[in-house]
Amino acid sequence: MNNKGYGDEKMKMNDTEEAQARKMWVIITYATRVEDLLRKNGAKGSGFKELVESLSDVLESGIKRNIGRMAHLRNMVVHEGYVCSEREMAGYEAQFKSVTQALIAMLDARQQNTELVENLKVSMKAKSGIKKWLIGSLISGLVIAGVLIRVTQ
């Protein structure tokens, strides 16, 4: 007689599937953040291509190229089920940092502080362990510095 419980029949993700799901979440989260920053810089449209085209006169070619690469990998992962490597993921994260730094630098000074904190929060969601603690400490420092700047003005 078989004493299988209902829980035994549940499908479980293996480590590889979990890692890929995590990568997909990071890719989507980072892409959403870049789209948000493009809109805060006055971009119009839906999706990376239209947003970038609407700011084509003010975006540097390297930033446009990095956004295009990010959009390409995001589309392959989300729409085609592509399994990206650790190397591709590292490149995506480097492109995210480069693009968001450039887009934040285009904002006025007050908005820059707010967006730097938001960017750190997004990055922190994608990291774990000691990196979270370090990034959390950095966010706290930026918030305190922002309060001190406002108080002295």
Order of alpha helices (4+ residues) and beta strands (2+ residues): alpha-alpha-alpha-alpha-alpha-alpha
